[in-house]
Amino acid sequence: MKRLPKYTPAEVRNDPYGFTYKEMSEVIGENEAKALYEELYKQLPRKKKSINVGKKYLQKQ
């Protein structure tokens, strides 16, 4: 017996960061989940830069 997904495709597309790849692929299909993941995570996160100003440290984002 096949398990039905708990989520709708609209929920996955509206907030894709709240789902795992497996959950996405079960709801919207393997090809669309792969394309969505590649689009979401194609850029590497930016590193924060720290600046030393006397005794205080500032962080730039």
C-alpha positions as CSV (number, residue, x, y, z in Angstrom):
1,M,0.0,0.0,0.0
2,K,1.4,3.4,-1.0
3,R,1.7,6.0,1.6
4,L,0.1,9.4,0.8
5,P,2.1,12.5,1.3
6,K,1.2,14.7,4.3
7,Y,1.7,18.0,2.4
8,T,0.4,19.6,-0.7
9,P,2.5,20.8,-3.7
10,A,1.4,24.4,-2.9
11,E,2.8,24.1,0.7
12,V,6.1,22.8,-0.6
13,R,6.5,25.6,-3.2
14,N,5.4,28.3,-0.8
15,D,8.0,27.4,1.9
16,P,10.6,25.0,0.4
17,Y,13.1,25.6,3.2
18,G,10.8,23.7,5.6
19,F,11.0,20.4,3.8
20,T,13.6,17.7,3.3
21,Y,14.5,16.6,-0.2
22,K,12.8,13.3,0.4
23,E,9.5,15.0,1.4
24,M,9.7,17.4,-1.6
25,S,10.3,14.5,-4.0
26,E,7.3,12.6,-2.6
27,V,5.0,15.5,-3.1
28,I,6.2,17.3,-6.2
29,G,8.2,14.6,-8.0
30,E,11.8,13.7,-8.3
31,N,12.7,16.0,-11.2
32,E,10.9,19.1,-9.9
33,A,12.4,18.6,-6.4
34,K,15.9,18.3,-7.8
35,A,15.5,21.5,-9.8
36,L,14.1,23.4,-6.8
37,Y,16.9,22.2,-4.5
38,E,19.5,23.2,-7.1
39,E,17.9,26.7,-7.4
40,L,17.7,27.1,-3.6
41,Y,21.2,26.0,-2.8
42,K,23.3,27.1,-5.9
43,Q,24.9,30.0,-4.0
44,L,27.3,29.3,-1.2
45,P,26.6,31.2,2.0
46,R,28.5,34.4,2.5
47,K,31.1,34.4,5.3
48,K,30.8,37.1,8.0
49,K,33.7,39.6,8.1
50,S,35.0,40.7,11.5
51,I,36.5,44.1,11.9
52,N,38.7,44.9,14.9
53,V,38.1,48.5,16.1
54,G,40.1,49.0,19.3
55,K,38.6,46.8,21.9
56,K,35.4,46.3,20.1
57,Y,34.6,43.8,17.4
58,L,32.1,44.5,14.7
59,Q,30.7,41.9,12.4
60,K,29.6,42.6,8.8
61,Q,27.1,40.4,7.2
